[in-house]
Amino acid sequence: MSVPAPSFCRLHPPAIVCPLGSELPQIRDALFSGRDGLQQSDRFTPDMPQMLGYVDSALPDITLWPVHERSRNNALLSLALDRLMPQIDQYRDSHPEARIAVVMGTSTSGIGEAEQAINQLDKNGDWPEEFHYSNQELGAPALFIKKRANLQGPAYTISTACTSSARALASAQRLLQANLCDAVITGGADSLCGLTIQGFRSLEAVSDSQCRPFGQDRNGINLGEAAVLFLMTAEPGGMQLLGYGESSDAHHISAPAPDGHGASAAMQAAIDMAGLKPEDVGYVNLHGTATRLNDSMEATAMQRIFGSSVLCSSTKTLTGHTLGACGALEAAFCWLALESGQLPAQQADYKIDPKLPSLNLTRGGKWEGDTAMSNSYAFGGNNIALLIKRSS
């Protein structure tokens, strides 16, 4: 006798490690008061200070770990997992561990450790003893979480650049709805390193000051890092991942389609999957990177779906662009907005670009909505929108 597939997809309280902190009360306060976690630092690029959103919370001492687990990515994930373990332990008291999966998203994995190892190889002619090649494998985050949490279900990682962790949430929902598991530990992580920073600088996509999403004088991103984990279960109540929409317009390897057709297709698909109308969405967390092309494209796509009515903001002025972690991070910010009845303001002490289609950029404050969307876009024209609803 087959068991019917569940129709619910509950997102339990997230565990977040990001530039705003590593405790939910601290992060909630920063998010809704507009206190950013950006700072000038040459930590990853000696003698070349950058405006970065790096995590300065105390992280585990990775030198005590097996060599194949020693990465900053895993250190961020380990701290997030510590925050989530009470939820996991409570859930598996009544569910088999083989029915709990892990789906993660990352774009860089442990590439920072590979960078350091190659530098030593170039300098000294030998590999450092503390480096293991598997640190940089894209599957490493999911395997790390599975081992540390002592789970027995399937575990895999999705890597689609800056949509990675948002797509991980969508993939986790598919596992639940296919009845392949009862719960999923899902989210993502990306950590800063010199290679990532210099790569974006080579694209002339990095701002030396705080980024200005949708600003008239916007000139690039601030890079950041984060780890975010959710326990997702096939249960009613709480916050539900109501729908998602995915598209790939393949316009260009690193530039979005100017007319935003792929982005708007993803938003509409999420709305359709949820059985809603655009006017049912109360808030949109914009991808809002503060590059010339992304913001123009996203404003155009938003206008096509919502007109100028829906409240929206980009939170990258607070955290920087956390790359493969940003989809899960900004979904978590939507979760907090729904739980708190507040919206994160668009931090804009600058002039909004009058040439862009008009957006209803919120100044924050109390909010009575029950449905929020999070947009993420990536290289190669990779687009996703997530819809989260607070149960009545």
HURATA-V184365 format. One record per residue. RES is the residue in three letters. PHI is phi in whole degrees, 0 to 359 (999 if undefined). NEAR is the number of other C-alpha atoms within 10 Angstrom. D_LAST is the distance of its C-alpha to the last C-alpha in whole Angstrom. Layout:
BEGIN
((RES;PHI;NEAR;D_LAST) (RES;PHI;NEAR;D_LAST))
END
This chain:
BEGIN
((MET;999;3;33) (SER;281;5;30) (VAL;265;6;27) (PRO;297;9;24) (ALA;292;13;23) (PRO;289;15;19) (SER;252;15;16) (PHE;254;18;14) (CYS;212;25;15) (ARG;272;25;13) (LEU;260;27;15) (HIS;282;19;16) (PRO;307;19;17) (PRO;284;24;20) (ALA;256;25;23) (ILE;234;30;25) (VAL;234;29;29) (CYS;207;28;30) (PRO;299;25;32) (LEU;275;26;29) (GLY;136;20;30) (SER;227;23;29) (GLU;240;15;27) (LEU;303;17;23) (PRO;300;10;23) (GLN;296;11;27) (ILE;292;21;25) (ARG;301;19;22) (ASP;297;12;25) (ALA;294;18;27) (LEU;299;24;24) (PHE;267;19;23) (SER;263;14;26) (GLY;79;18;28) (ARG;271;15;30) (ASP;278;19;32) (GLY;248;23;33) (LEU;270;25;36) (GLN;205;17;40) (GLN;287;15;43) (SER;204;16;45) (ASP;250;14;47) (ARG;303;15;46) (PHE;253;19;46) (THR;224;14;48) (PRO;309;10;51) (ASP;67;9;53) (MET;228;10;50) (PRO;301;14;48) (GLN;231;23;44) (MET;278;21;41) (LEU;234;30;39) (GLY;253;28;35) (TYR;258;26;37) (VAL;276;23;35) (ASP;248;13;37) (SER;295;15;35) (ALA;295;11;38) (LEU;253;16;38) (PRO;300;15;39) (ASP;279;10;43) (ILE;288;15;43) (THR;293;11;47) (LEU;272;9;46) (TRP;268;11;44) (PRO;304;10;46) (VAL;301;16;48) (HIS;283;15;45) (GLU;250;24;42) (ARG;277;21;44) (SER;218;26;42) (ARG;296;24;40) (ASN;305;28;37) (ASN;291;27;37) (ALA;296;20;37) (LEU;297;26;34) (LEU;296;30;32) (SER;298;22;34) (LEU;294;20;32) (ALA;297;25;29) (LEU;296;24;29) (ASP;304;12;30) (ARG;289;19;27) (LEU;269;22;25) (MET;304;15;27) (PRO;302;10;26) (GLN;294;13;22) (ILE;297;20;25) (ASP;297;12;27) (GLN;295;10;24) (TYR;290;17;23) (ARG;281;16;27) (ASP;300;9;28) (SER;237;8;26) (HIS;221;13;26) (PRO;293;15;30) (GLU;296;19;31) (ALA;289;14;32) (ARG;257;18;28) (ILE;247;26;27) (ALA;261;26;28) (VAL;229;28;28) (VAL;229;30;28) (MET;242;35;29) (GLY;232;36;30) (THR;204;32;33) (SER;245;24;36) (THR;242;23;38) (SER;48;28;38) (GLY;259;28;41) (ILE;293;25;43) (GLY;297;22;44) (GLU;291;21;46) (ALA;296;19;48) (GLU;301;16;49) (GLN;296;17;50) (ALA;294;20;52) (ILE;294;17;54) (ASN;299;15;55) (GLN;291;14;57) (LEU;301;13;58) (ASP;294;11;59) (LYS;278;10;61) (ASN;248;10;62) (GLY;83;10;62) (ASP;216;12;60) (TRP;279;17;57) (PRO;292;14;55) (GLU;296;8;55) (GLU;275;13;51) (PHE;255;19;50) (HIS;228;19;49) (TYR;304;13;48) (SER;292;16;45) (ASN;303;25;43) (GLN;267;22;43) (GLU;292;13;42) (LEU;293;21;38) (GLY;281;20;37) (ALA;302;24;38) (PRO;300;32;35) (ALA;293;27;33) (LEU;293;20;36) (PHE;297;19;36) (ILE;297;22;32) (LYS;301;21;33) (LYS;292;11;36) (ARG;295;13;35) (ALA;271;19;32) (ASN;57;10;34) (LEU;258;21;32) (GLN;238;15;34) (GLY;276;18;32) (PRO;297;18;32) (ALA;215;23;32) (TYR;205;18;33) (THR;240;27;33) (ILE;253;24;32) (SER;228;20;34) (THR;229;22;34) (ALA;57;20;35) (CYS;280;27;32) (THR;257;30;29) (SER;306;31;30) (SER;285;37;27) (ALA;294;35;24) (ARG;292;32;26) (ALA;297;27;26) (LEU;296;30;22) (ALA;295;20;23) (SER;294;19;25) (ALA;298;25;23) (GLN;297;28;21) (ARG;297;14;24) (LEU;300;20;25) (LEU;296;24;22) (GLN;287;18;22) (ALA;275;13;26) (ASN;61;18;25) (LEU;272;15;28) (CYS;202;22;26) (ASP;259;23;23) (ALA;206;30;22) (VAL;224;29;24) (ILE;272;27;25) (THR;221;32;24) (GLY;155;38;25) (GLY;183;36;28) (ALA;205;36;31) (ASP;214;31;34) (SER;238;30;37) (LEU;283;26;39) (CYS;200;22;43) (GLY;299;16;46) (LEU;299;17;46) (THR;297;18;42) (ILE;298;19;43) (GLN;291;14;47) (GLY;297;12;45) (PHE;289;15;43) (ARG;295;14;46) (SER;294;10;48) (LEU;275;10;46) (GLU;56;13;46) (ALA;247;17;42) (VAL;251;23;42) (SER;267;20;42) (ASP;278;14;44) (SER;239;16;42) (GLN;300;23;38) (CYS;295;29;37) (ARG;231;28;36) (PRO;304;31;33) (PHE;65;31;34) (GLY;280;20;37) (GLN;298;16;40) (ASP;252;16;42) (ARG;301;21;40) (ASN;218;21;42) (GLY;137;25;40) (ILE;268;29;37) (ASN;252;29;37) (LEU;274;27;37) (GLY;217;28;35) (GLU;217;27;34) (ALA;190;33;31) (ALA;225;33;29) (VAL;222;32;26) (LEU;229;32;24) (PHE;240;26;21) (LEU;266;23;20) (MET;250;29;19) (THR;229;23;18) (ALA;272;22;17) (GLU;230;16;14) (PRO;282;14;11) (GLY;85;15;8) (GLY;63;18;8) (MET;265;24;10) (GLN;252;23;11) (LEU;284;25;14) (LEU;277;24;13) (GLY;188;23;17) (TYR;213;28;20) (GLY;225;24;23) (GLU;233;24;27) (SER;208;19;30) (SER;217;18;34) (ASP;273;16;36) (ALA;52;16;39) (HIS;292;15;40) (HIS;199;11;42) (ILE;296;11;42) (SER;224;12;41) (ALA;236;15;40) (PRO;282;27;37) (ALA;296;20;38) (PRO;303;16;38) (ASP;277;15;37) (GLY;68;22;33) (HIS;294;19;33) (GLY;291;26;32) (ALA;295;32;29) (SER;292;27;28) (ALA;297;22;28) (ALA;295;25;26) (MET;298;28;23) (GLN;294;22;24) (ALA;296;20;23) (ALA;295;22;20) (ILE;297;25;19) (ASP;295;15;20) (MET;299;13;19) (ALA;281;18;16) (GLY;70;11;16) (LEU;246;16;16) (LYS;243;12;18) (PRO;307;15;19) (GLU;289;12;18) (ASP;280;14;14) (VAL;276;20;15) (GLY;267;19;15) (TYR;205;27;17) (VAL;236;26;20) (ASN;275;26;22) (LEU;284;25;25) (HIS;295;26;28) (GLY;39;26;30) (THR;279;30;33) (ALA;79;29;35) (THR;270;22;38) (ARG;302;18;39) (LEU;284;14;39) (ASN;299;23;35) (ASP;293;24;34) (SER;295;22;36) (MET;299;23;34) (GLU;292;31;31) (ALA;298;21;31) (THR;295;22;32) (ALA;295;23;30) (MET;298;23;27) (GLN;299;18;29) (ARG;295;18;29) (ILE;269;18;25) (PHE;247;20;24) (GLY;66;17;27) (SER;247;16;27) (SER;266;16;24) (VAL;288;20;21) (LEU;293;21;21) (CYS;204;26;22) (SER;194;26;25) (SER;253;26;27) (THR;265;26;26) (LYS;289;31;30) (THR;292;26;32) (LEU;263;24;30) (THR;244;27;31) (GLY;76;27;33) (HIS;270;25;33) (THR;270;29;32) (LEU;55;30;33) (GLY;296;34;32) (ALA;269;32;29) (CYS;292;37;28) (GLY;297;33;25) (ALA;290;34;23) (LEU;298;31;24) (GLU;282;26;22) (ALA;295;30;19) (ALA;295;23;19) (PHE;295;24;19) (CYS;297;27;16) (TRP;302;26;14) (LEU;294;22;16) (ALA;296;25;15) (LEU;293;25;11) (GLU;288;14;12) (SER;267;14;14) (GLY;67;14;13) (GLN;223;19;17) (LEU;243;28;19) (PRO;285;27;22) (ALA;287;20;25) (GLN;283;24;27) (GLN;287;22;30) (ALA;219;18;33) (ASP;270;8;36) (TYR;215;13;38) (LYS;278;12;38) (ILE;289;18;36) (ASP;295;16;38) (PRO;289;10;38) (LYS;278;9;40) (LEU;276;17;36) (PRO;306;18;34) (SER;294;16;32) (LEU;242;21;28) (ASN;271;16;26) (LEU;290;22;26) (THR;280;19;24) (ARG;264;15;26) (GLY;85;19;23) (GLY;98;12;21) (LYS;293;12;18) (TRP;211;15;15) (GLU;252;12;12) (GLY;289;17;11) (ASP;234;19;8) (THR;222;24;11) (ALA;226;26;14) (MET;243;27;17) (SER;238;28;20) (ASN;258;28;24) (SER;221;31;27) (TYR;228;32;30) (ALA;215;22;33) (PHE;308;18;37) (GLY;80;18;38) (GLY;74;21;36) (ASN;269;24;33) (ASN;229;29;29) (ILE;208;29;26) (ALA;232;33;22) (LEU;248;32;19) (LEU;244;26;16) (ILE;240;26;13) (LYS;232;25;9) (ARG;277;20;6) (SER;293;13;4) (SER;283;7;0))
END
